[in-house]
């Protein structure tokens, strides 16, 4: 099975709840909005292009401070990407986004998708707290959810 040995559903209820809790933690004490999207196959030319497309479809660019971050994973294609709005993308140091993806890959290499995603979300949350600190004046603008296609 290799790197991504997961069922078609990808997550059981407990795993999904753990990821939603990690999303909430990543959004704590900052103005960012974070989501995770999982799908079987990448429906685009590349993972980053697909993440950008989903960022728009999920209306993540509509946030007040443009601080949305989408963590995207195509399970069977073994592809992942992060797409961040202009309010946060440039705040990351060189190599940061690759380290986030490496965290996902490391978890998957250990057959622990949730662990990899949780670690990646922790890194994203730390960046958001550093780059967009404070309480979200607009409230929780997007659902704290894992979307699955």
Phi, psi and omega per residue, in radians:
X1 nan -0.549 3.056
X2 1.433 -2.468 -2.899
X3 -1.271 -0.510 -3.006
X4 -2.210 1.193 -3.044
X5 -1.455 1.239 -3.057
X6 -2.166 2.678 3.117
X7 -1.235 2.995 3.137
X8 -1.053 -0.578 3.119
X9 -1.329 -0.442 3.097
X10 1.361 -0.824 -3.033
X11 -2.322 2.464 2.948
X12 -1.551 3.087 -3.055
X13 -1.066 -0.704 -3.138
X14 -1.122 -0.753 3.122
X15 -1.129 -0.731 3.121
X16 -1.106 -0.725 3.096
X17 -1.092 -0.651 3.104
X18 -1.126 -0.692 3.115
X19 -1.210 -0.687 3.096
X20 -1.101 -0.701 3.081
X21 -1.094 -0.673 3.115
X22 -1.193 -0.602 3.063
X23 -1.123 -0.828 3.117
X24 -1.026 -0.735 3.127
X25 -1.139 -0.681 3.116
X26 -1.132 -0.532 -3.122
X27 -1.527 -0.098 -3.090
X28 -1.249 2.379 3.039
X29 1.094 0.588 3.056
X30 -2.740 3.031 -3.101
X31 -1.751 0.314 -3.109
X32 -1.508 2.795 3.039
X33 -2.238 2.187 -3.023
X34 -2.140 2.448 3.026
X35 -2.446 2.745 3.042
X36 -2.087 2.352 3.080
X37 -2.222 2.212 3.102
X38 -2.023 2.425 2.997
X39 -2.569 2.804 -3.065
X40 -1.127 -0.939 -3.096
X41 -2.236 2.598 3.099
X42 -1.254 2.105 -3.076
X43 -1.697 0.824 3.141
X44 -2.871 -3.134 -3.120
X45 -1.199 -0.443 3.135
X46 -2.797 2.907 -3.079
X47 -1.132 -0.730 -3.120
X48 -1.166 -0.696 3.102
X49 -1.129 -0.705 3.113
X50 -1.161 -0.715 3.103
X51 -1.078 -0.703 3.115
X52 -1.110 -0.727 3.117
X53 -1.087 -0.809 -3.139
X54 -1.163 -0.627 3.089
X55 -0.949 -0.759 3.095
X56 -1.224 -0.803 -3.121
X57 -1.076 -0.620 -3.130
X58 -1.500 0.102 3.095
X59 1.016 0.611 -3.126
X60 -1.328 -0.328 3.090
X61 -1.394 -0.050 -3.097
X62 -1.525 0.029 -3.099
X63 -1.228 2.628 -3.045
X64 -0.985 -0.753 -3.067
X65 -1.801 0.175 -3.119
X66 0.941 0.748 -3.105
X67 -1.996 0.558 3.066
X68 -1.336 2.540 3.093
X69 -2.381 2.185 3.102
X70 -1.945 2.173 3.035
X71 -1.765 2.021 -3.006
X72 -2.001 2.387 3.088
X73 -2.415 2.212 2.992
X74 -1.769 1.809 -2.955
X75 -0.997 -1.049 -3.031
X76 -1.239 -0.469 3.123
X77 -1.471 -0.148 -3.127
X78 0.974 0.862 3.121
X79 -2.192 2.550 3.090
X80 -2.595 2.684 3.107
X81 -2.738 2.799 3.017
X82 -2.130 2.303 3.046
X83 -2.122 2.165 -3.097
X84 -2.117 2.535 3.090
X85 -1.157 2.872 -3.085
X86 -1.081 -0.378 3.133
X87 -1.286 -0.216 -3.118
X88 -2.270 -0.503 -3.032
X89 -0.925 -0.894 -3.091
X90 -1.267 -0.166 -3.124
X91 -1.378 -0.276 -3.099
X92 -1.417 2.459 3.065
X93 -1.245 2.782 -3.132
X94 -0.966 2.316 3.119
X95 1.558 -0.168 -3.082
X96 -1.039 -0.891 -3.061
X97 -1.110 -0.615 3.085
X98 -1.146 -0.654 3.103
X99 -1.135 -0.608 3.074
X100 -1.089 -0.820 3.126
X101 -1.127 -0.687 3.100
X102 -1.052 -0.609 3.100
X103 -1.110 -0.741 3.091
X104 -1.078 -0.833 -3.125
X105 -1.071 -0.689 3.123
X106 -1.088 -0.786 3.101
X107 -1.072 -0.766 -3.129
X108 -1.165 -0.615 3.080
X109 -1.084 -0.451 3.098
X110 -1.680 0.204 -3.084
X111 1.023 0.699 -3.120
X112 -2.353 1.271 -3.139
X113 -0.983 -0.810 -3.094
X114 -1.107 -0.733 3.097
X115 -1.079 -0.736 3.106
X116 -1.131 -0.760 3.127
X117 -1.177 -0.689 3.127
X118 -1.106 -0.745 3.086
X119 -1.109 -0.716 3.104
X120 -1.112 -0.739 3.123
X121 -1.117 -0.629 3.098
X122 -1.103 -0.705 3.106
X123 -1.126 -0.761 3.123
X124 -1.087 -0.775 3.121
X125 -1.043 -0.725 3.126
X126 -1.093 -0.736 3.094
X127 -1.100 -0.756 3.138
X128 -1.105 -0.716 3.118
X129 -1.142 -0.566 3.117
X130 -1.363 -0.707 -2.988
X131 -1.686 -0.422 -3.126
X132 -2.418 0.996 -3.046
X133 -1.201 2.902 3.072
X134 1.813 -3.122 3.125
X135 -1.508 2.534 3.137
X136 -1.256 1.866 -3.106
X137 -1.056 -0.506 -3.122
X138 -1.567 0.003 -3.095
X139 1.383 -2.999 3.123
X140 -1.330 1.741 -2.992
X141 -1.342 -0.438 -3.118
X142 -2.258 2.632 3.119
X143 -1.053 2.466 3.004
X144 -1.439 1.691 -2.976
X145 -2.643 2.718 2.941
X146 -1.752 2.094 3.066
X147 -1.672 2.482 -3.064
X148 -2.328 2.264 3.095
X149 -1.977 nan nan
